[in-house]
Amino acid sequence: MSLIKEFREFISRGNVVDMAVGVIVGGAFSTIVNSLVNDIIMPVISIATGKIDFSSMFIALNGEHYASLNAAKDAGAAVFAYGSFIQNVIQFLLIAFVLFMVIKGINKAHDTFEKPKPAEAPTTKICPFCKSEIPVDATRCPHCTSELPKES
């Protein structure tokens, strides 16, 4: 019975719930980014590179020539699908860049709306005789042993 109690306590912690929400939102966000990469950015890159379709770039490791990646896979040939790798690297870099921009925007908004913190009261002062740094409430300097004037 203690295992169930421990599990219930673990699940009821705020961190686990926050993590679960993060994973779910991350999954939905990855769908959006995948669509952005595959449907918008990769076609533009394809046009810029002479209509090269990265996802169809491959090398059949058995030395034969196939019309497409799917044809090679259907024939049971081992393939080195480097185009898919290039597309996934581009997708990763775009995801990282989009996350960077989102976090940068959130931080900027946070800094804009954050109230300035009041200045902390000083905890040290300078001895007027020896110029050493001493606690603010000291009545005698521990360095030169001078009696300090009362502050008003």
MODELLER restraints for C-alpha pairs under 7 A, 6 or more apart:
rsr = mdl.restraints
at = mdl.atoms
rsr.add(forms.Gaussian(group=physical.xy_distance, feature=features.Distance(at['CA:33:A'], at['CA:95:A']), mean=6.53, stdev=0.5))
rsr.add(forms.Gaussian(group=physical.xy_distance, feature=features.Distance(at['CA:37:A'], at['CA:91:A']), mean=6.04, stdev=0.5))
rsr.add(forms.Gaussian(group=physical.xy_distance, feature=features.Distance(at['CA:46:A'], at['CA:52:A']), mean=4.88, stdev=0.5))
rsr.add(forms.Gaussian(group=physical.xy_distance, feature=features.Distance(at['CA:46:A'], at['CA:53:A']), mean=5.93, stdev=0.5))
rsr.add(forms.Gaussian(group=physical.xy_distance, feature=features.Distance(at['CA:54:A'], at['CA:83:A']), mean=4.39, stdev=0.5))
rsr.add(forms.Gaussian(group=physical.xy_distance, feature=features.Distance(at['CA:54:A'], at['CA:84:A']), mean=6.37, stdev=0.5))
rsr.add(forms.Gaussian(group=physical.xy_distance, feature=features.Distance(at['CA:54:A'], at['CA:86:A']), mean=6.88, stdev=0.5))
rsr.add(forms.Gaussian(group=physical.xy_distance, feature=features.Distance(at['CA:54:A'], at['CA:87:A']), mean=6.28, stdev=0.5))
rsr.add(forms.Gaussian(group=physical.xy_distance, feature=features.Distance(at['CA:55:A'], at['CA:83:A']), mean=4.81, stdev=0.5))
rsr.add(forms.Gaussian(group=physical.xy_distance, feature=features.Distance(at['CA:55:A'], at['CA:84:A']), mean=4.67, stdev=0.5))
rsr.add(forms.Gaussian(group=physical.xy_distance, feature=features.Distance(at['CA:55:A'], at['CA:87:A']), mean=6.62, stdev=0.5))
rsr.add(forms.Gaussian(group=physical.xy_distance, feature=features.Distance(at['CA:56:A'], at['CA:68:A']), mean=6.67, stdev=0.5))
rsr.add(forms.Gaussian(group=physical.xy_distance, feature=features.Distance(at['CA:56:A'], at['CA:69:A']), mean=5.82, stdev=0.5))
rsr.add(forms.Gaussian(group=physical.xy_distance, feature=features.Distance(at['CA:56:A'], at['CA:83:A']), mean=6.18, stdev=0.5))
rsr.add(forms.Gaussian(group=physical.xy_distance, feature=features.Distance(at['CA:57:A'], at['CA:81:A']), mean=6.22, stdev=0.5))
rsr.add(forms.Gaussian(group=physical.xy_distance, feature=features.Distance(at['CA:57:A'], at['CA:82:A']), mean=6.27, stdev=0.5))
rsr.add(forms.Gaussian(group=physical.xy_distance, feature=features.Distance(at['CA:57:A'], at['CA:83:A']), mean=4.46, stdev=0.5))
rsr.add(forms.Gaussian(group=physical.xy_distance, feature=features.Distance(at['CA:58:A'], at['CA:69:A']), mean=6.51, stdev=0.5))
rsr.add(forms.Gaussian(group=physical.xy_distance, feature=features.Distance(at['CA:58:A'], at['CA:79:A']), mean=6.46, stdev=0.5))
rsr.add(forms.Gaussian(group=physical.xy_distance, feature=features.Distance(at['CA:58:A'], at['CA:80:A']), mean=5.47, stdev=0.5))
rsr.add(forms.Gaussian(group=physical.xy_distance, feature=features.Distance(at['CA:58:A'], at['CA:81:A']), mean=4.27, stdev=0.5))
rsr.add(forms.Gaussian(group=physical.xy_distance, feature=features.Distance(at['CA:58:A'], at['CA:82:A']), mean=5.71, stdev=0.5))
rsr.add(forms.Gaussian(group=physical.xy_distance, feature=features.Distance(at['CA:58:A'], at['CA:83:A']), mean=6.25, stdev=0.5))
rsr.add(forms.Gaussian(group=physical.xy_distance, feature=features.Distance(at['CA:59:A'], at['CA:79:A']), mean=5.63, stdev=0.5))
rsr.add(forms.Gaussian(group=physical.xy_distance, feature=features.Distance(at['CA:59:A'], at['CA:80:A']), mean=5.07, stdev=0.5))
rsr.add(forms.Gaussian(group=physical.xy_distance, feature=features.Distance(at['CA:59:A'], at['CA:81:A']), mean=6.51, stdev=0.5))
rsr.add(forms.Gaussian(group=physical.xy_distance, feature=features.Distance(at['CA:60:A'], at['CA:77:A']), mean=6.51, stdev=0.5))
rsr.add(forms.Gaussian(group=physical.xy_distance, feature=features.Distance(at['CA:60:A'], at['CA:78:A']), mean=6.11, stdev=0.5))
rsr.add(forms.Gaussian(group=physical.xy_distance, feature=features.Distance(at['CA:60:A'], at['CA:79:A']), mean=4.48, stdev=0.5))
rsr.add(forms.Gaussian(group=physical.xy_distance, feature=features.Distance(at['CA:60:A'], at['CA:80:A']), mean=6.33, stdev=0.5))
rsr.add(forms.Gaussian(group=physical.xy_distance, feature=features.Distance(at['CA:61:A'], at['CA:78:A']), mean=5.53, stdev=0.5))
rsr.add(forms.Gaussian(group=physical.xy_distance, feature=features.Distance(at['CA:61:A'], at['CA:79:A']), mean=5.44, stdev=0.5))
rsr.add(forms.Gaussian(group=physical.xy_distance, feature=features.Distance(at['CA:61:A'], at['CA:80:A']), mean=6.73, stdev=0.5))
rsr.add(forms.Gaussian(group=physical.xy_distance, feature=features.Distance(at['CA:62:A'], at['CA:77:A']), mean=6.51, stdev=0.5))
rsr.add(forms.Gaussian(group=physical.xy_distance, feature=features.Distance(at['CA:62:A'], at['CA:78:A']), mean=6.77, stdev=0.5))
rsr.add(forms.Gaussian(group=physical.xy_distance, feature=features.Distance(at['CA:66:A'], at['CA:72:A']), mean=5.56, stdev=0.5))
rsr.add(forms.Gaussian(group=physical.xy_distance, feature=features.Distance(at['CA:123:A'], at['CA:135:A']), mean=6.03, stdev=0.5))
rsr.add(forms.Gaussian(group=physical.xy_distance, feature=features.Distance(at['CA:123:A'], at['CA:136:A']), mean=5.39, stdev=0.5))
rsr.add(forms.Gaussian(group=physical.xy_distance, feature=features.Distance(at['CA:124:A'], at['CA:133:A']), mean=6.37, stdev=0.5))
rsr.add(forms.Gaussian(group=physical.xy_distance, feature=features.Distance(at['CA:124:A'], at['CA:134:A']), mean=5.41, stdev=0.5))
rsr.add(forms.Gaussian(group=physical.xy_distance, feature=features.Distance(at['CA:124:A'], at['CA:135:A']), mean=4.32, stdev=0.5))
rsr.add(forms.Gaussian(group=physical.xy_distance, feature=features.Distance(at['CA:124:A'], at['CA:136:A']), mean=4.43, stdev=0.5))
rsr.add(forms.Gaussian(group=physical.xy_distance, feature=features.Distance(at['CA:125:A'], at['CA:133:A']), mean=5.68, stdev=0.5))
rsr.add(forms.Gaussian(group=physical.xy_distance, feature=features.Distance(at['CA:125:A'], at['CA:134:A']), mean=5.50, stdev=0.5))
rsr.add(forms.Gaussian(group=physical.xy_distance, feature=features.Distance(at['CA:125:A'], at['CA:135:A']), mean=6.12, stdev=0.5))
rsr.add(forms.Gaussian(group=physical.xy_distance, feature=features.Distance(at['CA:125:A'], at['CA:136:A']), mean=5.15, stdev=0.5))
rsr.add(forms.Gaussian(group=physical.xy_distance, feature=features.Distance(at['CA:126:A'], at['CA:132:A']), mean=5.53, stdev=0.5))
rsr.add(forms.Gaussian(group=physical.xy_distance, feature=features.Distance(at['CA:126:A'], at['CA:133:A']), mean=4.66, stdev=0.5))
rsr.add(forms.Gaussian(group=physical.xy_distance, feature=features.Distance(at['CA:126:A'], at['CA:134:A']), mean=6.03, stdev=0.5))
rsr.add(forms.Gaussian(group=physical.xy_distance, feature=features.Distance(at['CA:127:A'], at['CA:133:A']), mean=6.37, stdev=0.5))
rsr.add(forms.Gaussian(group=physical.xy_distance, feature=features.Distance(at['CA:127:A'], at['CA:134:A']), mean=6.58, stdev=0.5))
rsr.add(forms.Gaussian(group=physical.xy_distance, feature=features.Distance(at['CA:127:A'], at['CA:141:A']), mean=6.61, stdev=0.5))
rsr.add(forms.Gaussian(group=physical.xy_distance, feature=features.Distance(at['CA:130:A'], at['CA:144:A']), mean=6.37, stdev=0.5))
rsr.add(forms.Gaussian(group=physical.xy_distance, feature=features.Distance(at['CA:134:A'], at['CA:141:A']), mean=6.84, stdev=0.5))
rsr.add(forms.Gaussian(group=physical.xy_distance, feature=features.Distance(at['CA:139:A'], at['CA:147:A']), mean=6.26, stdev=0.5))
rsr.add(forms.Gaussian(group=physical.xy_distance, feature=features.Distance(at['CA:139:A'], at['CA:148:A']), mean=5.28, stdev=0.5))
rsr.add(forms.Gaussian(group=physical.xy_distance, feature=features.Distance(at['CA:140:A'], at['CA:146:A']), mean=5.61, stdev=0.5))
rsr.add(forms.Gaussian(group=physical.xy_distance, feature=features.Distance(at['CA:140:A'], at['CA:147:A']), mean=4.47, stdev=0.5))
rsr.add(forms.Gaussian(group=physical.xy_distance, feature=features.Distance(at['CA:140:A'], at['CA:148:A']), mean=5.29, stdev=0.5))
rsr.add(forms.Gaussian(group=physical.xy_distance, feature=features.Distance(at['CA:141:A'], at['CA:147:A']), mean=6.56, stdev=0.5))
rsr.add(forms.Gaussian(group=physical.xy_distance, feature=features.Distance(at['CA:141:A'], at['CA:148:A']), mean=6.83, stdev=0.5))
